[in-house]
């Protein structure tokens, strides 16, 4: 059994694409999560090289640096939390990361800042705002409903954070013609 770490996996379609790629190479996935895949066997060097090439063509990257693997696990955990905010609504994101990664938060925070050049908190806020932009773009929910869904304490706090990140209010963003969004795996 072998665990592979894969960068830029952010959705179920990513998991499906990685699973198909593993199977094409004769590897048997036991579990595929965002950012990692567990395969039944130990991949040969040739299989790893081929996997790395195929994943690159799909927009992913096979990670071998332990520090980068940890950063990618942090990102994947936070993306899961942003996409499924009801899973751990009451827990602070720092407690959530400790629970998910089984590591001390201060060590995770220090590593993330060194590797990414920004704090975990700044990254998490960026993820949340991009998800809010997505929900605004759909036009199906009010700002109050979005604030509740995304676990903001109030619409005012959401609006304030949105403006500090984007430079505009949610209403201005909604009225903007060519709404700019960033894919979560590009943050």
Short mmCIF file of the C-alpha atoms (twelve columns), coordinates in Angstrom:
data_MODEL
# 
_entry.id   MODEL 
# 
loop_
_atom_site.group_PDB 
_atom_site.id 
_atom_site.type_symbol 
_atom_site.label_atom_id 
_atom_site.label_alt_id 
_atom_site.label_comp_id 
_atom_site.label_asym_id 
_atom_site.label_seq_id 
_atom_site.Cartn_x 
_atom_site.Cartn_y 
_atom_site.Cartn_z 
_atom_site.pdbx_PDB_model_num 
ATOM 1   C CA . UNK A 1   0.000   0.000  0.000   1 
ATOM 2   C CA . UNK A 2   1.301   3.443  -0.903  1 
ATOM 3   C CA . UNK A 3   0.058   6.980  -0.346  1 
ATOM 4   C CA . UNK A 4   0.532   9.524  -3.143  1 
ATOM 5   C CA . UNK A 5   0.159   13.266 -2.653  1 
ATOM 6   C CA . UNK A 6   -1.330  15.212 -5.539  1 
ATOM 7   C CA . UNK A 7   -1.537  18.986 -5.848  1 
ATOM 8   C CA . UNK A 8   -4.531  20.905 -7.292  1 
ATOM 9   C CA . UNK A 9   -7.251  18.359 -6.523  1 
ATOM 10  C CA . UNK A 10  -10.265 20.449 -5.518  1 
ATOM 11  C CA . UNK A 11  -13.422 18.592 -6.503  1 
ATOM 12  C CA . UNK A 12  -15.061 15.238 -7.151  1 
ATOM 13  C CA . UNK A 13  -14.223 15.476 -10.871 1 
ATOM 14  C CA . UNK A 14  -10.560 15.823 -9.877  1 
ATOM 15  C CA . UNK A 15  -10.820 12.658 -7.806  1 
ATOM 16  C CA . UNK A 16  -12.430 10.839 -10.734 1 
ATOM 17  C CA . UNK A 17  -9.727  12.000 -13.180 1 
ATOM 18  C CA . UNK A 18  -6.945  10.934 -10.813 1 
ATOM 19  C CA . UNK A 19  -8.628  7.559  -10.268 1 
ATOM 20  C CA . UNK A 20  -8.878  6.937  -14.008 1 
ATOM 21  C CA . UNK A 21  -5.244  7.934  -14.477 1 
ATOM 22  C CA . UNK A 22  -4.102  5.561  -11.737 1 
ATOM 23  C CA . UNK A 23  -6.083  2.695  -13.270 1 
ATOM 24  C CA . UNK A 24  -4.690  3.423  -16.759 1 
ATOM 25  C CA . UNK A 25  -1.229  2.902  -15.307 1 
ATOM 26  C CA . UNK A 26  -2.170  -0.412 -13.698 1 
ATOM 27  C CA . UNK A 27  -2.402  0.989  -10.174 1 
ATOM 28  C CA . UNK A 28  -5.343  0.031  -7.977  1 
ATOM 29  C CA . UNK A 29  -6.703  2.934  -5.922  1 
ATOM 30  C CA . UNK A 30  -8.079  2.007  -2.532  1 
ATOM 31  C CA . UNK A 31  -9.055  5.563  -1.594  1 
ATOM 32  C CA . UNK A 32  -8.896  8.913  -3.352  1 
ATOM 33  C CA . UNK A 33  -9.350  12.106 -1.352  1 
ATOM 34  C CA . UNK A 34  -8.602  15.709 -2.212  1 
ATOM 35  C CA . UNK A 35  -4.836  15.956 -2.302  1 
ATOM 36  C CA . UNK A 36  -4.029  12.283 -1.842  1 
ATOM 37  C CA . UNK A 37  -4.590  8.813  -3.226  1 
ATOM 38  C CA . UNK A 38  -3.905  5.480  -1.582  1 
ATOM 39  C CA . UNK A 39  -3.033  2.681  -3.994  1 
ATOM 40  C CA . UNK A 40  -2.842  -1.032 -3.294  1 
ATOM 41  C CA . UNK A 41  0.708   -1.503 -4.508  1 
ATOM 42  C CA . UNK A 42  4.016   0.355  -4.328  1 
ATOM 43  C CA . UNK A 43  4.360   2.123  -7.718  1 
ATOM 44  C CA . UNK A 44  7.529   1.437  -9.686  1 
ATOM 45  C CA . UNK A 45  9.777   4.373  -10.633 1 
ATOM 46  C CA . UNK A 46  8.486   4.084  -14.221 1 
ATOM 47  C CA . UNK A 47  4.874   4.186  -13.030 1 
ATOM 48  C CA . UNK A 48  5.609   7.239  -10.865 1 
ATOM 49  C CA . UNK A 49  7.256   9.039  -13.792 1 
ATOM 50  C CA . UNK A 50  4.337   8.212  -16.099 1 
ATOM 51  C CA . UNK A 51  1.852   9.210  -13.402 1 
ATOM 52  C CA . UNK A 52  3.632   12.522 -12.887 1 
ATOM 53  C CA . UNK A 53  3.511   13.248 -16.641 1 
ATOM 54  C CA . UNK A 54  -0.160  12.306 -17.010 1 
ATOM 55  C CA . UNK A 55  -1.179  14.287 -13.939 1 
ATOM 56  C CA . UNK A 56  0.710   17.378 -15.183 1 
ATOM 57  C CA . UNK A 57  -1.250  17.219 -18.463 1 
ATOM 58  C CA . UNK A 58  -4.476  17.213 -16.410 1 
ATOM 59  C CA . UNK A 59  -3.395  20.210 -14.317 1 
ATOM 60  C CA . UNK A 60  -2.280  18.261 -11.243 1 
ATOM 61  C CA . UNK A 61  1.163   17.686 -9.788  1 
ATOM 62  C CA . UNK A 62  2.555   14.668 -7.988  1 
ATOM 63  C CA . UNK A 63  4.274   15.879 -4.824  1 
ATOM 64  C CA . UNK A 64  7.390   14.334 -3.371  1 
ATOM 65  C CA . UNK A 65  8.577   17.109 -1.043  1 
ATOM 66  C CA . UNK A 66  7.242   16.343 2.454   1 
ATOM 67  C CA . UNK A 67  6.864   20.026 3.362   1 
ATOM 68  C CA . UNK A 68  4.938   20.756 0.150   1 
ATOM 69  C CA . UNK A 69  2.781   17.682 0.822   1 
ATOM 70  C CA . UNK A 70  1.811   19.112 4.211   1 
ATOM 71  C CA . UNK A 71  0.987   22.512 2.691   1 
ATOM 72  C CA . UNK A 72  -1.143  20.806 0.060   1 
ATOM 73  C CA . UNK A 73  -2.955  18.808 2.767   1 
ATOM 74  C CA . UNK A 74  -3.692  22.082 4.586   1 
ATOM 75  C CA . UNK A 75  -5.083  23.600 1.386   1 
ATOM 76  C CA . UNK A 76  -7.174  20.513 0.599   1 
ATOM 77  C CA . UNK A 77  -8.620  20.424 4.120   1 
ATOM 78  C CA . UNK A 78  -9.561  24.101 3.965   1 
ATOM 79  C CA . UNK A 79  -11.083 23.727 0.496   1 
ATOM 80  C CA . UNK A 80  -13.202 20.827 1.803   1 
ATOM 81  C CA . UNK A 81  -14.329 23.021 4.696   1 
ATOM 82  C CA . UNK A 82  -15.240 25.921 2.386   1 
ATOM 83  C CA . UNK A 83  -17.160 23.659 0.010   1 
ATOM 84  C CA . UNK A 84  -18.928 21.884 2.896   1 
ATOM 85  C CA . UNK A 85  -19.235 24.536 5.636   1 
ATOM 86  C CA . UNK A 86  -21.797 22.561 7.628   1 
ATOM 87  C CA . UNK A 87  -19.334 19.759 8.453   1 
ATOM 88  C CA . UNK A 88  -17.555 21.620 11.299  1 
ATOM 89  C CA . UNK A 89  -19.519 24.851 11.640  1 
ATOM 90  C CA . UNK A 90  -18.663 25.646 15.253  1 
ATOM 91  C CA . UNK A 91  -14.983 24.726 15.188  1 
ATOM 92  C CA . UNK A 92  -12.379 27.376 14.500  1 
ATOM 93  C CA . UNK A 93  -10.472 26.648 11.313  1 
ATOM 94  C CA . UNK A 94  -7.287  26.182 13.372  1 
ATOM 95  C CA . UNK A 95  -8.978  23.468 15.483  1 
ATOM 96  C CA . UNK A 96  -10.338 21.919 12.303  1 
ATOM 97  C CA . UNK A 97  -6.812  21.706 10.809  1 
ATOM 98  C CA . UNK A 98  -5.396  20.158 13.980  1 
ATOM 99  C CA . UNK A 99  -8.179  17.563 13.903  1 
ATOM 100 C CA . UNK A 100 -7.734  16.846 10.173  1 
ATOM 101 C CA . UNK A 101 -3.918  16.760 10.020  1 
ATOM 102 C CA . UNK A 102 -3.099  15.593 13.567  1 
ATOM 103 C CA . UNK A 103 -0.347  18.184 13.889  1 
ATOM 104 C CA . UNK A 104 0.230   21.224 16.070  1 
ATOM 105 C CA . UNK A 105 -1.357  24.334 14.566  1 
ATOM 106 C CA . UNK A 106 1.615   26.616 15.242  1 
ATOM 107 C CA . UNK A 107 3.898   24.240 13.295  1 
ATOM 108 C CA . UNK A 108 1.390   24.072 10.430  1 
ATOM 109 C CA . UNK A 109 1.032   27.853 10.431  1 
ATOM 110 C CA . UNK A 110 4.780   28.451 10.373  1 
ATOM 111 C CA . UNK A 111 5.343   25.953 7.553   1 
ATOM 112 C CA . UNK A 112 2.456   27.347 5.496   1 
ATOM 113 C CA . UNK A 113 3.716   30.930 5.841   1 
ATOM 114 C CA . UNK A 114 7.258   29.904 4.865   1 
ATOM 115 C CA . UNK A 115 6.128   27.930 1.818   1 
ATOM 116 C CA . UNK A 116 3.291   30.153 0.582   1 
ATOM 117 C CA . UNK A 117 4.332   33.645 1.669   1 
ATOM 118 C CA . UNK A 118 1.007   34.274 3.429   1 
ATOM 119 C CA . UNK A 119 -0.720  33.073 6.554   1 
ATOM 120 C CA . UNK A 120 -3.175  30.196 6.677   1 
ATOM 121 C CA . UNK A 121 -5.803  32.681 7.851   1 
ATOM 122 C CA . UNK A 122 -5.277  34.947 4.815   1 
ATOM 123 C CA . UNK A 123 -5.482  31.895 2.532   1 
ATOM 124 C CA . UNK A 124 -8.675  30.673 4.234   1 
ATOM 125 C CA . UNK A 125 -10.301 34.102 3.966   1 
ATOM 126 C CA . UNK A 126 -9.456  34.138 0.253   1 
ATOM 127 C CA . UNK A 127 -11.075 30.734 -0.202  1 
ATOM 128 C CA . UNK A 128 -14.218 31.826 1.601   1 
ATOM 129 C CA . UNK A 129 -14.517 35.009 -0.438  1 
ATOM 130 C CA . UNK A 130 -14.106 33.087 -3.716  1 
ATOM 131 C CA . UNK A 131 -16.867 30.720 -2.603  1 
ATOM 132 C CA . UNK A 132 -19.060 33.701 -1.699  1 
ATOM 133 C CA . UNK A 133 -18.412 35.133 -5.191  1 
ATOM 134 C CA . UNK A 134 -19.515 31.821 -6.673  1 
ATOM 135 C CA . UNK A 135 -22.713 31.781 -4.609  1 
ATOM 136 C CA . UNK A 136 -23.448 35.409 -5.527  1 
ATOM 137 C CA . UNK A 137 -22.936 34.584 -9.214  1 
ATOM 138 C CA . UNK A 138 -25.544 31.819 -9.092  1 
ATOM 139 C CA . UNK A 139 -28.142 34.370 -7.944  1 
ATOM 140 C CA . UNK A 140 -30.088 31.720 -6.030  1 
ATOM 141 C CA . UNK A 141 -29.386 32.915 -2.468  1 
ATOM 142 C CA . UNK A 142 -29.681 36.237 -0.702  1 
ATOM 143 C CA . UNK A 143 -26.616 37.686 0.977   1 
ATOM 144 C CA . UNK A 144 -28.152 36.749 4.344   1 
ATOM 145 C CA . UNK A 145 -28.508 33.137 3.209   1 
ATOM 146 C CA . UNK A 146 -24.937 33.122 1.894   1 
ATOM 147 C CA . UNK A 147 -23.637 34.501 5.210   1 
ATOM 148 C CA . UNK A 148 -25.495 31.757 7.101   1 
ATOM 149 C CA . UNK A 149 -24.323 29.017 4.728   1 
ATOM 150 C CA . UNK A 150 -20.697 30.169 4.935   1 
ATOM 151 C CA . UNK A 151 -20.806 30.464 8.765   1 
ATOM 152 C CA . UNK A 152 -20.280 34.221 8.930   1 
ATOM 153 C CA . UNK A 153 -21.513 35.733 12.185  1 
ATOM 154 C CA . UNK A 154 -23.413 38.432 10.286  1 
ATOM 155 C CA . UNK A 155 -24.019 39.897 6.843   1 
ATOM 156 C CA . UNK A 156 -22.135 43.006 7.954   1 
ATOM 157 C CA . UNK A 157 -19.034 40.936 8.794   1 
ATOM 158 C CA . UNK A 158 -19.254 39.103 5.446   1 
ATOM 159 C CA . UNK A 159 -19.633 42.408 3.595   1 
ATOM 160 C CA . UNK A 160 -16.717 43.960 5.465   1 
ATOM 161 C CA . UNK A 161 -14.424 41.008 4.761   1 
ATOM 162 C CA . UNK A 162 -15.578 40.847 1.142   1 
ATOM 163 C CA . UNK A 163 -14.771 44.523 0.628   1 
ATOM 164 C CA . UNK A 164 -11.368 44.260 2.319   1 
ATOM 165 C CA . UNK A 165 -10.397 41.382 -0.021  1 
ATOM 166 C CA . UNK A 166 -11.994 42.504 -3.294  1 
ATOM 167 C CA . UNK A 167 -12.182 46.276 -2.905  1 
ATOM 168 C CA . UNK A 168 -15.934 46.272 -3.559  1 
ATOM 169 C CA . UNK A 169 -19.095 45.389 -1.705  1 
ATOM 170 C CA . UNK A 170 -20.997 42.186 -2.514  1 
ATOM 171 C CA . UNK A 171 -23.698 44.324 -4.173  1 
ATOM 172 C CA . UNK A 172 -21.129 46.029 -6.385  1 
ATOM 173 C CA . UNK A 173 -19.686 42.637 -7.286  1 
ATOM 174 C CA . UNK A 174 -23.154 41.307 -8.144  1 
ATOM 175 C CA . UNK A 175 -23.812 44.310 -10.404 1 
ATOM 176 C CA . UNK A 176 -20.455 44.000 -12.186 1 
ATOM 177 C CA . UNK A 177 -20.694 42.715 -15.767 1 
ATOM 178 C CA . UNK A 178 -17.588 40.522 -16.095 1 
ATOM 179 C CA . UNK A 179 -17.405 39.091 -12.589 1 
ATOM 180 C CA . UNK A 180 -13.874 37.967 -11.858 1 
ATOM 181 C CA . UNK A 181 -13.388 34.758 -9.940  1 
ATOM 182 C CA . UNK A 182 -10.335 32.693 -9.150  1 
ATOM 183 C CA . UNK A 183 -10.386 28.898 -9.065  1 
ATOM 184 C CA . UNK A 184 -9.867  27.616 -5.524  1 
ATOM 185 C CA . UNK A 185 -6.810  25.599 -6.551  1 
ATOM 186 C CA . UNK A 186 -5.185  28.803 -7.914  1 
ATOM 187 C CA . UNK A 187 -5.308  30.715 -4.605  1 
# 
